[in-house]
């Protein structure tokens, strides 16, 4: 009768159960229809034509952007980095940890089971049992049982806790995606910087060879009395200055190689073989579809992570609010107890217990309300962090669009300057051979040509890195290596 009454009471309360605390509402995204900067064509114009503007459209999330450069070495490095990078392994471990904690939190909805067994042999003293002989004071006892304790989630404390942990798990998955975005972008940027440094090294060495030929010519003319020692010294100064660039560039190349090795999770010597042969920078995609700001914010994993942490913080307000109400637990025990081991599990040896417990910690109202206030403050901080993340995502994308546009235009000018410098140098040498100009004009033409070629190489790197940064800011076209939502998180 007692059991039946208790069951009816529990069922009635469960039917009336509610979930306290605020229900989470996803914040509205900024109402921005388009980016303030257009997306230019990214190929370096060879005819000096101004860059063109591409129509914006939603990028395809199935395209792995680095493969559009057509560089097999880069593709291999990215694949290796996605498999072996240590930062990525850390992010994956954090996701797996969060997912395990989510599975653990869901068990709180179920009774906690326990099992116990005990065998004891006790002897009372003669003072405790006067007049009883020694064997009579011995007391053997045997017991075994299974217990269950179930928290009745009348006010949604457990449900809010699961909700918070689910949001944290989804945030960890987004963190993993964000780590992949950063990693692939870093690999591509460092790789293209390396190729740019190798191109600068080639230019410096080639110009050093040309200047050495000029110096030999001046020395021959000096031996014939046609040039002065001043001209020889000026040519030697320019040659040594050009040669001094080579060690610095070689050092920068080594540093970039070491950085790539760390990014792919390997030692430098294992990646050096594929990087020591210089290759030209790739042709850039003709157009980049930037989409709309709303598309961007839905795609960006850092925005998703910030939004999910805001959801988790909101759910924790409900966890704290539930402490304002009593916490009910339903307990049960079924077992057997006997003075002889052979009598265990016999008909009259069974034991049982059913209990309904009430936790009175809700009476500490001041402490509970302090925890609620702390949860509200944490939610306000996470809301501000989410809004800041949204603004930073828009800022990063707008900046990337500007850099691509301006670096493309800059690159067109630098290409024309390099071509003009090469023509000027060839003309100066021809005129010098014919005696129309002196050697200082040749040296100045060579210096200007070297500077123009070097700046053009650097401009190509800036343009290529700007394109990578734009893809990185758009967070589109990334591989779907992010763990799918597991069955434990549903």
N, C-alpha and C positions, 0 to 999 in steps of 0.2 A: 504494500500500500504506500509506504514511504517512497519507494523507488518510483512508482507510477506518478505520485504527486510531484516529485522532483522533476521527472521527465517532462510532465505537462508544463511546469513552471519555466523550465529552461527553453522549451519550444516556444512558449508565448513571448519570452523576452527576446529570443532570436528573431522572431517575426517582426518585432518592434525595433530591432537593432538599427542604428544609424551610423554614419561616418562623419565624425566631427571635423572641424577645420575647413579652410577654404578649398573649393574645387579649383584645380589649376586651369587657367585660361591662357592660351598661347598669346604672347604680345603681338600686336599688329606690326608688320614691317613698314618701313618708310614708304610713302606713296611717291616713288620716283619712277617715271615712265622710261627714261633713257639716260644714258651717261652723257655728261657734258662734253666729253671728248670723243671724236670719231675714231674708228679703227682704220689705219692706213694699210695700203699694200706694203708688204714687208720685203719684197725682193729689192735688191739694190739696183737701181736703174743704171743701165750701162750707157744710155744715150742722153743722160742729164735731164730726163723728163721728170716733172714734179710728181710726188707720190699721189696715188689715187685713193679715194675713200671707198671702203667696202660697205655693203649693206650689213646691218647687224642681224643676227639670227641666233637661235638657240643652238649652242654647240652640241655635237653628238657625244653622249657620254660613253659611247662604245669605242671611240677612237683613242688610241694611245699616242699622244701628241708627239713624243720624241721619235717615233718611227717615221713621222713626216719629214724629218731631216735626211733620211736615207743614209744614215751612218751606222754600219753594223757594229763598230767598236762601241759607240754610245749605247746602242741597244743592248749589247752584252753587259756593259757596265751597269745599266739600270736594272736589268734582270737579276744580276748578281747582288746588287744592293738591296733589292726588295726581298731577297732570300736570306741575306747574311748580315745586313746592317744591325749593329748592336742596339742603337736607339730604337729601331723598329721592333727588335726582339723584346726590349723593355716595355714598349707600348703594348705589344701583344700579351705579355705576361700580366700587365695591369688590367687589360680587358678580361683575360681568363680569370684573374682574381675577382674582379667585379661580378662576373657571371657566376662564379662559385658562391659568392656571398648572396647573390640573388636566389640561387637554388636553396641555400641554407635558410634564408628568410621565409621562403614559402613553406618550409616545414613547420613554422610557427602556427600555421593554420590547423595542423594536425595534433592529436594528442602526443605527448612525450611518453614513450614507453620505457619501462624498466623491468628488470628481472633480478631476483635475489634468491640466495639459498644459504642456509646457515646450519651448522652442526655445533653444538656446545656441550661441554662437560664441566659442570660446576660442582663444587664441594663447599658446603657451609661449615663453619667452625662449630665446636662443641658449645661455645657460648651462645651462638645463634640458635642452635637446636639442642638444648640441654637434654640429656638422658637418651639421646639417639646415638646408636653405634655408628662407626665410621661408614660402613656401606650404606646405611640409611641416609647419611648426609650427602651422598652423591646424587646428582640430578642431571640426567642427559636430556637434551631437547633438540629436535630437528624441525626445520621449517623450510618452505620454498614458496615463492609467489611471483606473480606478475602484477605490475602497477601501471597506471596510466594517469597522466595529469594533463588537462586540456584547459587552455585559457579561452573563455567565451568572449569572442571579439564583439561585444555589444556596441562599442562606441568607435570601432574602426581603427583602433591603435595598430593592430597587425596589418590591416589592409593598407593603411597609410605608410607603414614601414616598408611593405613590399613595393608600393608605388614609388617610394623614394629610391629604393635600391634598384628597381627597374630603370628609372631615369638615370641613375648613376652608371648603370651598365651600358645604356645607350650612349651616354656621354663618353664613356671609355672607348666604345667602338668608334665614335666620331674622333676622339683623340688619336686613335690608331690611323684613321683615314687622314687626319691632318698631318701626322708624322710622315705618312707616305707622300703627301703633297710636297712637304718641305724637303724630304729626302730626294725625290726625283728631280725637283727643281735645283737642289744643291749639286747633284751629280752633273746635270746638264750644264749648269752655269760654270762649274769648275772645269769641266771638260772643254767647253768652248773657250774659256780663258786660257787654258793650256794650249789649245791649238792657235790662239791668237799670239801667245808668247813665242811659240815656235815659228810663226810667220814673222814676227818682229826680229827674231834671231836670224832667220834666213835673210831678211832685208839688210840687217846690220852686217852680216858676213859678206853678202854680195857687194854692198857699198864699200866695205873695207877692201875687197879685192879690186874694185874699180879705182878707189883712191890710191891703192898701192901702185897700180899701173900709171896713174897720173904722176905719182911721186917719182917713179922710175924715169918717166919721160922728162920731168923737170930736172932730175939729176943728170941725165944725158945732155940736156941743153945747158946746164950749169957747167959741165965739163968742157963744153964747146964754147963757153963764154957768152951764151945767149940768155942765161938766167942768173939771177943773183942768189946769194945765200939766204936772203930774206924770203924769197919765193920758196926755196927748199924748206925752210923752217915752217912757213905757213902750211905747206902741204903736209909736212910731218906732223904738225900739231893736229890738223884735221883728221889724219889717218889714225893717230893714237886715241883721239877722242872717240872715234867710231869704234875702234877695237875695244875701248873700255866698256862699251855697252854690252859686249858679249858675255863676260862673267856674270854681270847682274841679271841678264836674261836667263842664262843657264841656271842660276840659283833660283829664280822665280819659277822656272819650269820644274825643277826638282821639288820645290815646295808644293806646287799644284799637284804633282804626281803623288806626293805623300798624302795630301788631303783626299784625293780620289781613293787611294788605298784604304784609308780609314772609313770612308763612306760606303765602300763595298765590303767592308769587314775582312780585309786581307792585309798582309804585310806588303810593303812597297815593292819588293823584288818580284812578287807574283803578278803585279799589274804593269810593271815597267816594260815588259816585252811588247805589250800591245799598244803602248803609248809613246815609245821612243822614236817611232817613225812619224815624221810630221805629215799631216794631211791638211788640205785647205779647209777653211770654214765652209759649212754647207750653204746651199741656196735656201732662202727662207720661204715659208709659205706665202702664196700670193695674197691671201686674205685670212683674217682671223675673225671668226664670228663671236662677238662679245655677248650677244644676248641682251637681256634687260637686267636692271638692278634686282628685280624680284627673282629672276632666274638665278642670278649670282648668289643671293642670300639663301636661297633654298639649297644650293649646291655646296656652299662653303662648309666644310666639316667643323671649322672652329666656331662658326655661328651656331651650328647644330649642337655642338658640345656645350656652349654657353647657355643655349635655350634649355637643354635637358637638365643642366645643373640648376637652373632656375626652377624647373618642375620638381626636382628632388627637394630643393629647399622649401617649396610651397607645401609639399607633402609632409615634411617634417614639422610644419606648424600643426598639422593634424595630429601627429604623434604626440607632440607636447600637450596639445589641447585635451587629448584623451585622458591625460593624467588628472584632469579636474574631476573625473568620474571614477567610481569604484571599479576595481578590476576583479572580475569573477573568474574562479577556476573550478572546474569539475574534476574531482579525483576519484579513482577507483582502485581497488586491490582485490585480487582473488588468489588464494593460495591454500596451503595445507600446513598443518602443524601437528606434531606428535612427539611423545616422549620416547618412542622407539622408531628407528629408521624404517622398520618393516611396516609400521602403521601409517606411514605417509601415503597420501592419495586414497586412503580408505574413506568410506562414506561419512563418518562422523569427524574426520580430521580436517574438513575443509574450513577455510576462513574467507571472509569477504568484508569489503568496506566501500561505501559510496559516500562522498562528501562534497559539499558545495562551500567553497571558500570565498571570502571577500577581503581584498587588500584595502586597508584603510589609509594608505599613503596619500590619497587624494585630499585628506584633511589638512595636509601641509600646503595650504593654498598659496601662501607667499612664495614658496620655492617653485611651485608649479607655474605660477604666473611669471616668475623670473625666467624660467626656461622658455615659456611662450614668447616673452619679449625678445629673448635672445634669438629664437627661431625667426621671428618677424624681422629682426635686424639683419640676420643672415640672408633672408629672402630679398630684402631691399638692396643689399650689397650685390647679390647675384643678378638682380634686375638691372642695376647700374652696369655691372660687368657685361651683361648681354647687350645692352644698348651701346656700350662702348665698343664691343666687338663688331657690331653691325656697322658703326661709323668707321672703324678702322678698316673693315673689309671694303667698304665703298671708297675710302681714301686710297687704299693700296691699289685698287683697280683703276681708279681715275689717274693716279700717278703713273701706273704701268702704261695706260693708254697714251698719256702725254709723252712718256719716254720713247715709246715705239714710234710715235708720229714724228717727234723731233729728231730722234736718232736716224730715222730713215732719210729725212731731209738733209741732215748733217752729212750722212754717208754719201749722198749724191754729190755734194760739194767737194768732199774730201777725195772722192774718186776722180773727179775732173782735175782737182789740184795735183794729185799724184801723176796723172797722165801728162799734164802740162809741165810738171817738173822734170819728168823723164825726157820730154821733147826738148826742153830748155837745156838740159845737161848735154844731150847729144849735139845740139846746135853749138853750144859753147865750146866743146872739144874740137869740133870741126873748124870753127872760126879761129880758135887758138892755134891749131895746126897751120892755118893759112896766115897767121900773124896779124889777124884783124883785132884781137883783144889780148889782154895780158892774162897771166895765170890767176890773178885774184878773181877775175870774173868767172873762170872755170871752177875755182874752189867754192865760190859763193853759189854757183848753180848746183854743184854737187851737194853742198850742205842743205840747200833748200829742197832739193829732190829727196834726199834722205829723210828730212823732217816730214815732207809731204807723204812719202810712202809709209813711214812709221805711224803717222797720225791716221792715215787711211786704214792701216791694219788695226789700230786701236778702235777706230770708228766702227769697223766691221764687227769687232768683239762687242762693243757697246750695243750695237744694233741687234746682234744675235742674242745677247744676254737679256736685252729688253723684251724680246719676243718670248723668251723662256719665262721671264718674270710675269709677263701678261698671262701666259698659260697658267702659271702658278697662282696668280691672283684670281683668275677665273675658276680655278679648281675644276675644270672640265676636262674630259678626255682621259680620266685616270682609270687604271685597271681596277676591277672589282675584287681587290684583295681584302676588303673590309669584311670581317666575319658577319655572316648573316645572323639575324636575330634568332637565337637558339630557342628551342622549345621550352627551355627553363625560364625564359624571360617573357613568356606569354601568359 
